[in-house]
């Protein structure tokens, strides 16, 4: 087994050479596989009728300890199986368990094709094992359909402990909160869709900016997530965790859906399958979405978004599959912006009013990718993907009103245009190491961001006044990773991994005429242990190093200092099926960041905030009350602190400390399905001394659907009790036009009041 290496940033030719040697040794060690003259079982798990892959399904050979979990493409492989007759038992939550006979021979690859029929939400179908993969971390289309969602960005809220806040009229990416982080728009969470990066490095509005609005919710096949920096295949921004979206490979039915709701909200979405048969070698679809709303604020948002997406997959032969995907989206909006409490309390405006109603913007994104899957004769699976992204962003904001310019005001424009080119490859295989079952995963990633024009300028009512900063930049990221998992015993599994990333930043300043560049290398070791205490209980330990990069403009200004601050994490947890109907997971965790650099895109500066420490408790509970009634709850406690601050003055502004989500979900055989949800975010410090508080909130939502083979009707209600709540809050210094002196206080955007939406969908 490879040994973990110390995760430190390296510079200089000799150090780079040493790291190359280390990576070479790791790969050589990964080749020490001993395959005996035993049988192999490989297979594919999918949903009946649609043939959609089911990732996270549990496969177990009854009467043995041999098992596996299907990967992201539904594939699984069992090696070193003693020849004989077996029964393979396949289980997955929300599907009927399948048992299938299989005969295994020496040195012969037996193939199983498992198709699962949707069924009740049965917790019996969750299997506890020593694997570090658990299907509880995968959300299916059923989860998404049974929770109120207006956009794919809302799907993020399915992640336990993750909250979002919109504060710019619906077109801008949401603010994200997770594990004691105010992640802003994506600084400390890695987001991907179909292998495409969502996080925008060196973005005009902020580092890691992540806009998921190019994804149509109805086309999501599943969502995978996990917390912490413990996963070798996840690189930049993976500190608090990651969320990965996979869209459907094809549609089982054509559909047309219309939705109407309050505040002039209208939405239409349609999907057309391009294949005549689910079993055709070529499958595909094209879908589009249009949304329009005025919003609940007094100044109409005039928000509009258009999406179109297509995907075609071709089974070239028994071992090769090709997938081609394209998406395009564009949106425009007006925004009321953040407003100060004093303006509302004085009666100057209502809580749905605005100070500067000329905020807003437009954005667009086009994606093109091609993915190739190849299964080798030895059972290895190679996935390769080549992609290109074209992206535009234009945003007008005013956070301080007349603080800096008492005459024209402080409205700013942030604008950029970029191309992203990338390649990624991933290889997985199972075998044996030192006579024990083992799995290896290795891969590489290449990403180049070419930003032709990125600028910050001063404006008045969207009219240009002058540039504050303007230039162009390139950012290159090369990454390699290796992870090996060894079943030390039938109950004990150990995973050791390492990731190596190289960055090259360059920035050309149009004002000064200077061109600067910096390069750096960083290594990130990972280590996991999973132990099956008994048939119902698993305990686990996760530890590893992650990082988030900083803006290329900041990197070149700092001459390469502290440009890739590392995050050191550890999770200790237990997952237990307390009864056949009750599943619980408890985790104690800690995350240390050696430096938090917060890039303030609104001012074009960097704010180093020093070392930080976050530690907390995560609790997740799932309970099946009746065959058709399912309850869940998640509770998250976090203590976020600045390490270098004085006690009592070391709070991290806006970092969440207590949150909980949960609800009831039902699905009946007559077609009725739905649920009621709640989410609660506690009060939190708005400044370092906690002398100012950002108010928490409690919200309740509900959804009910009646689903039949040819149609579906549904009703969703958000904020059932019409609670007055503040969605986004900031402790900001500002000055209104008539004020002499600036004032620092909470500025906020109001949250959605009672909102009712009706939907009607036809299948054909």
N, C-alpha and C positions, 0 to 999 in steps of 0.2 A: 504494500500500500504506500502511496506517496505521503510524505509528511507535510504538514502545513508549514508554510513559509511566512516569515514575519512580514506583515503588510505595511510597507513604508514607501513613500514617494522617493524615486531615485532619479538622479540626473548624472550626466557624464558618460563617456563612452565605455569605461571599464565597468561601471555599474550596470549599464544596459547589457553588456556582454554577459555578465554574471547572471542577470535575470533570464537571458535567452537560454543559458545553460540549464538554469533551474527548470524552465518550462520544458526543455528537451528531455531532461531526466524524468519529469512527471509523465510525459507522453510515453517514454520508453517503459516506465514502470507499469503504465496502463496496459501494455501489451503482454504482460506476464499472465497469460490465461491458459488454464489446463482443462481441456475438454475431454472427458472420458467417452467411452463407447456407449453412450446412453441416448435416449430419445429426446426429441424436441417437439413442442407444441407451439405453434404460432397462430394468431387469429386476429379478428377484427370484430369489434362490438359496435352495433349501430341500432338505431330505432327502427322498428318494423314499419314498413310502408314507405317511410321517407329515406331510409338508409343513411340518415345523419349520424356522424360519428358520436359516440358517447364516451367522452374522456372521464376518467375517475371511476369507472366500473370495476368492481372487485371480482377477480377470477380465482377460484380455489379448487384444487383437485381434492375431492372428498377422500378422507382416510389418509391424507398426507399433510405435510406442512408446506407444500409447494403452492405458491400463489403469485399473483401479479396484479397490477393496476393498469388499466388501459391508459395510453398516453394521449396527448392532445389531438391526435388523429384517429383515436379509437383502436390503435394497434396494441397488442400485447405479445409477450413471448415467454415461454416456460422452457428452461433448459435443464439438462441433467436429470431427466425423468427416467426412473427405472422402468424398463419395458413391462407392459402389462395393460390390463383393462382398467379404466378410470371413469369416474363421472365428474365432469367439470361443472361447478356451480357458479353462476354469474349473477351478481346482485348489484342493483343501483337504485338509489332513492327515487321514488316516483314511477318505478317500472316493476312489472312482475318478474320475479326471480326465474331464471332459466337453468335447467339441468340438462346436460347433454353428454351422452356416452362418447368415449374416445379410446381408441386402441393405439398404444405407443410401441414402436419397434426400435431396435438398435439403429443408431445413425440414420434415422428417418424423420423427416420433418412432416408432422401431421398438422394440417390446417383446419381451423375451426372458424366458421362464420356464425356469429351469435347475433340474432336479432331479438330485440326486447320490445315488449308491448307496454305502452303507458298504462299505469295502474294507480292504485292508491298511494298516498304519501306514507309509506311504511318505514318506520325507524328500524324495524327488524332487518331491513336490507342494508344497514350500515354494518360493516365488518371491522372489528378492531384488530389491528395487526401491528407488527414491529416496523412496518414501512413508514418512511417519512413523507409519504404522499397520502393524503386523506381527502376523500371526495366531499367532505363537509365544506371544503374551501372552494367548491365550484357551484356557480349559480347557473341554472338552466333557463330556457325561455319561460317555463312555468313560473319560476320565482319572479321573473320580470313582469309577466302578465298579471300576477296577483298582487302587485304593489303599484300604487299610483306613480306613473312616470310620464313626463311630457317630452323629455329628450333623453338621449343616451347619457348625458351628464348626470341626470337623476339616478341612473343605474348605479353610479358610484356609491350612493347612499345604502346600497345593500350590504356593503362591506361593514362588518361590526366595528363601531367606534368611529366611522368616517362620516363627517358632516360637510355639507357644501353651502355656500352663500353666493347669491348672484347680486351684483351691485352696479350693473351698467346696462339695464334695459333688455337683458336676455340674450344679447349677441356676443358678449364677452365671455371668456371662460370663467367658470365659477371659482371662487376662493374655496380651498380645501383645508379641513382640519382633521388630524389623525395623530394618535399617540403623543399628545402633548405638543404637537407642532401646529403653528399657523403656517401651513405649507404655501400660502399665497396661491399662486395658480399652478403649482407643480414642482416647487424647488426640491422637495424631499419625498417624492413618490414617483416611481417609474410607471408610465402608462404606455400601453401598446395596443394596436388594433390590427389583427391579421399579420403580425410581424412587423408592422409599420410603427416607427416611433411617433408618439404624440407630443412629448416634451420638446419644446423649441429652445435650443441652446442660444445664448446671447440674443434674446428676444428684445424687441423695442420696448415692451411693457414690463418685462421682468424675466429673470432667469428661470428656465424650465416651464414656461407658459404652455398650458395644455388645454387645447380646445377639442372636445370630443363631439362637437355638434355635427360633424360630417358623417356620423354613424346613425343609421335609421334603427330605432329600438326593435322593430318587428323582425329585423334580419339578424339579430344577435343569436348565435347558437348556444354559447355559454360564456361565462365570465369566470376567470380564475384569479385568485388573489392570495397573498400571504403578507405577513408583517415582518419587518426586520431586514437586515442586510445579509441574509444567509444563503443566497441563491446564486450560484456561479454564473448562470446564463444571464443574469440581470446586472447591468453595469451602472452607468451614470444615473444619479438621482435615487437609487435604491437605498434609502436610509430608513425611513419610516415603513417602507414596504413597496409592493408593486400590485398593479391591477392589469390583467391581460384580457382583452376582448377577442373573441373569435366569431366571425359571422358565418351564416349558413352556407353550405356548399351548393345547395339547390333548394327549390321549393317543392313541396308535395302537392300544393294547390295554388292556383292563381287567387289573388285576393284584391279587394278594393275596400278601403276603410275611410270613413268620414267621422270627424269629431267636431263638436261645437260646444263652446263653453262661455262663461261670463267674460266681460270686458272685451267683447268683439273678437273672441278667439275662434279661429277656424283652422282645421288641419285636415289634410287629405294625404293618403298614402296608398300606393298600389304596387303590386308585385306580379310579374308575369314570368312564368317558367318557360325556358327556351328548349326543353327536351320533351319528347313525347312519352317517355317511359322512365320510371325511377331506376330501372335496370340498364338503361342505355349507357354506352361507353362514354358518351359526352353528355354532360349535364350543365345547366346554367340557368341564370335568371337575370332580369333587369327590374329595378324598382326605383320609385321616385317618391319624394315627400315635399309637401309645401305647407308652410305655417304662416299665419298672419295673426297679429293681436295688437290692440292698443294698450294693453296692460291696465293695471288697477290704479296707476298714478294719475294726477290731474292733467299733466301735460302728456298728450298721447305719445306712445312709444313708436307708433307706425313701424312696428317690427315685422320683418319678413325674412323667411329663409327658404331656400330651394335646395334640395338634395337629389342626386341621381347616383345609382350604384349598380354595377353589374359584375357578375362573377361567372366564369366558365371553367369547368374541370373536365379533363380528358384522361381516361384510363388508357395509357399507351399500350401496355401489355401487363402481364401478371405482376411485374415488379416495378413498373414505372407509372407515375401519375403526374400530370401537369395541371397547374391552376393559374388562371389569368384573372386578375381583378382590377377594376377601375372604379374610382369614385370622383365626384365633383360636388362641391357645395359652395353656396354664396349666401351672405346675409347682410342686412342693413338695419339700423335701428337708431332711434333717438333715446336719450336717457335723461332722467331728472337728476341723477347724481346723488352724492352724499349730501346730507343737510345737517346743520348744527342743531343741537337740542335747544339752544337759546332762541333760535328763530321760530321754533314751534311753540315753546312755552310763552313767548311774548305775543303770540297771535299773528306774527308777521306772515307765516305760512302754516298750512295744515301739515300733518305728518305725511301726507301724500303729495305735498307741494315741492317746489324746487327753487333754488337760488339762481342757477344757470341752466336753463332748459334747452341750451344749444349743444349739450354734450351728446355723444353717440359715436357712430362710426360705421364701418363696413369691413368685411373680411371674406376671403375665399381660399379654397384649397382644392387642388386636384392631385389624385394619387394614381399611380400605375405600378403594378407589380406582377412578377411572374415567379411561381414557386414550383420546384421540382422535388418529388419524393421518389426515392429509390430504395428498394429492399434487397440487400445482398443475400447470397445463398447461405451465408453463415448466420443470417438472422439480423444483421445490423441494419439500421434504418438511417438513411442520410436525407436531410432536408436542406435544400438550398433556395435562397430567395434573393432576387435582384429587384430593386425598387427605385422610383423617382417621385419626388414631390415638388409641386409648384405651389407657392404660398404667398398671399398678400394680406397686409394688415394695416388698418388706418383707424386711429382712435383719438377722439377729442374728449378731454377731461378737465375738470376744474375742482381741485381739492381744497384750495385755500382762498378762493374767491378774489379778494383784493389785498392780500397780504403783501405781495411783492410788487405789484403794479397797481397803485390806487386809482389810476386813470382808466387803463384798458382792461384790468382784471388779470387773473392768473391762468386763464385757459391755455392748455398745451395740446399739441398734436404729436402723437407717436406713430411713426410710419415705417414700414419695411416691406421689402420684396425679396424672396429667396428661392433658391433651388436646393433640394436635398437629394443626394445620390447615396445609395447604400447597397450593401451585400451582407448576407448572413448565411452561415452554414452550421448545421448541428448534426452530430453523429451519435447514435445510441446503440448499445448492444448489451446482451446478457451472456454470461458464461460462468466460469468458476475461477476463483483465485485462492491459491493454497488449499484447494479441495472444497471450498465453500462457495455457494451461489454468490455471484457478484454482478454488478451493472456498471457500465461506464458511459459517461456522456462527455463529449468534447465538441468544441465549436469555435467559431471566429465571427467577429462583427467588424464591418467597415462602414463608416458614415462620414460624409463630407457635406457641410453646410456652406453654401456660397451665397452670401447676403450682399447684393449689389448696392443697395441704398438703404441705410438705416439712419433715422433722424429723430431729433427732438426739437420742436419749434414752438414759438409763442404765437398764439392766435387770439382773435376776438370774434366771437360768434362765428367760428369756423373760417374766418378770414385770416390769411397768413400775415404775420408781423415780422418774423425773423427767426433764423435758426439759432438754437443754443448748442447743438451738437449734430454733426453729420459726417458720415463716412461709409466705408464698406469693410467687410470682414470675411475671413474664411476660418472655419474650424474643422479640423480633422481628428477623428477618433478611431483608432485601431485597437481591437480587443481580442484576446484569446482566453479560453477557459477550459478547465478539465475538472471533472467530478467523478469520483469512484465511490460506489456503495457496496459494502460487503456485509453479508449475513453471517456474523460471527457465530451465532447459534440460531436455532429456530426462533428464538425470542429476542435476540439482540442484533440490531443493525447499526452499522457505523458508516457515516458518509464523510469523506474528506475531499475538499475541492480548493481550487485556487483560480483567480482571475488576474490577468495582466492587461492594463490599458495604457495606451500611448496617446497623448494629446498634442496637437500643434495648433496654436492660436496665432492669428495675424490680424492686424487692424490698420487700416489706412485712413488717417484723419484728414478730411478735406479742408479743415480750417488751418491747421498747422503745416499741412503738407508732409507730415511724417508717416513713416511706415515702420511698425514695430511687430515683432513676433516673439513667441515664447513656446517652449516645448517641455513636456514633463511626462514621466512614467510613474505608474502607481500599481502596486500589487495588493490584492485583496484575498486573504485566505478565508476558508469556510470550514466549519466542522459541525457535525450533527451526530447525536446518538439517540436511538429509539429502542425502548425496551417494553416488551409485552409482558406485563405483570401477571395477567391471567387472560382468559378468553374475553373478558369484558373491559380490561383496563390497559392503557398504554401510557407510559411516561416518556418524556423526551427532553433533550437538551439541544439548544441551537446556539451557536456562537459564531461570530464572523465579523469581517470588516467590510464596510461599504464606503461610498463617497458621493458627493455632489460637486460638479464642476462650477466654475464661476464664469461670468460674462467675459468674453474675449477683450472687450474694451477695458474692463477692470484688470484683467490679467496682464495686459501689456502696460497699463499704468503702474502696476505694482512690481514690474520687472520680474515676474515669475514667483513672487513670494506668496505662500499660502493660497495657491490657486486650486488645489484639490484637497480640501479638508476632509479627513477621514471620520467615519462613524464606527464606533466599537460597540457591538450589541451582544446581548445574551438573553435567551428565553429559557425558562424552566417550566414545563407544563405537564398536565395530566389530562388525558381524554378517557372517559369512562361511560359505558352503557350501564348506568346504575340499575335500570330494569330494561326489559325488552323495548319499552316504550319511552324511556327517558335517557337522553344523551347529554353529557355535560363536558365542557372543556374549561380548564382553569390554567392561566399562565401568569407567571411572575416574570417581569422583564426589566431590562435596563439598557439605555442607549447613551453613550458618551460621544459628543462631537468635539473634535479638537479645535474647531473654529467655525463659527457661523458668520458667513459673509452674506448680508442681505443687500442685494442690488436694488436700489430705489430708482426704477425707470422713470418715475415722474420728475426726477430732478437730475438724472444722469450721473449719480454718484453711488459709491459703495459705502456701506456702513458695517464695519467689523463689530460684531457683538461678543467676541471672545468665546471661551469654552463653555459648553453647556452640558447638563446632565438631566436626563429624563428617566424616571422609573415608575413602574405602575403594575396594575393588576387587570387582566382581561378575563371576563367570565362569559361563556356562551352556554345557553341551555336550550335544548330542543325536546319537546314533549308531545307525544301523540295521545290526545285525549280520547278520540274515537277514530274508527277507521277513516272517517271523512273530515276529521277536525284536528288541526295541527297548531301547536303553540310554540313560540320561540321568544327568547329574550337575550339581550347582550348588555353587559354592564362593563364600563371602563373607568378605572380610577388612575390618575396620572399625577405625578409631582414633578413639574418642570422647573428647573432652576438654572440660573447663570452661575457657573462655578467661581468666577472671579469677582462677583458682586458681594457687597456687605450683606449679612443676614438681615432680612427685612427690606432690603432694597435690591433683591436678586431675582425678582419674578420676571418671567418671560411674557411680554405683552401679548394678549389675546390667545395664549396657549390654553387649550381646553384642559380642565382638571377632572371633570366628572360628566359622563354622558351615558345614556342608556337608550336603546331602541328595542322594540318588540311588538308582538301582536298575535292575532289569531288568523289562521288561514283555513279555508274549507274548500273541498272539491267533492261534489256529489255526483252520483251516477246519472241523474236526470239532466245534467248539463249546467246546473247552478254551481258557481264557484266565485270566490272572492276572499275578502279579508278586511280586517281593521287593524291599523298600525298606529303606534305612537313613537315619538322621538323627543328626547329631553336633553338639552344642553345646559349645564349649570353655569352660574355666574363665574366670571373669570377676571383676572387682573387685566386692566387696560394699559397700565404703565408699570415700571420697574418696582415701585414702592407699594403697589396695590391700593393706592389712595383713590384711584379712579376705577370703577367697576364697569365691565361690559356685561349687560344684563343677559341672563339666560332665558330660555323659553321652553314651553311644553306644547306640543302640537299633536293632533290626532287626525288621521286620514282614513278613508274607507273606499272600498271598491267592490262592485258586484257585477258579475257577468252571467249571461245565459248563452251557453255555447252549444251549437248543433252542427252537424256535418256541413250544412250549406250556409250558415250565417252565425253571427254572434252580435249580441247587443250588450251594452255595458254602461254603467254609471260610476263615476268616481267623484269623490268629494274630498277636497283638501282643506285643512284647518276647519274641521267640523264645528268647533266651538267659537269660531271667528275671533281668535285671540289676537290682540295687538302685540306684535313682536317685531324686534329689530333683526333683520337678516344679516346684514354686515355692519360692523361697528369698528371705528378707529378713533384713537385719541390723537387729535390733530390740532395744530395751531392755525387759526384762520382769522380773517378780518372781513366783516361785511362792509358794504360801500359807505354807509353812514357812520361807521365806527372809527374812532381815533386810534385806539390801541388794539392790538391783536389779543385774542382769547384762545386758550387751550381748553378743549373739552371734547366730549364724545360727539362724533359725527356718525350718522347712520343712514342706511337705506331701509325703508319699511318692508316687512315681510308680507307675503301673500295673505290677504283676508280670505274669508269663506269663498271657495271657488268650486263650482260645479261644472262637470263636463260629461256630455253624453256621446257615446260612440256607437256606430253601426258598421258591421263588417260583413261582406259577402265573400264566400269561397266558391270557386268554380274550376 
